[in-house]
């Protein structure tokens, strides 16, 4: 599984969908930021996280 911090979570989710990735629709939001997961075309799972604003 790949985990990565990103600045533009929504933009990256869109780009991954356009590239054929299976991005999960649910976004989890907490005091630690926003998180979303998905699966690439090869079946590898991953999670993307955007830190809270100001971090």
Secondary structure, DSSP 8 states (H G I E B T S, - for coil): -EEEE-S-HHHHHHHHHHTT-EE-S--EEETTEEEEEEE-TTS-EEEEEE--TT-
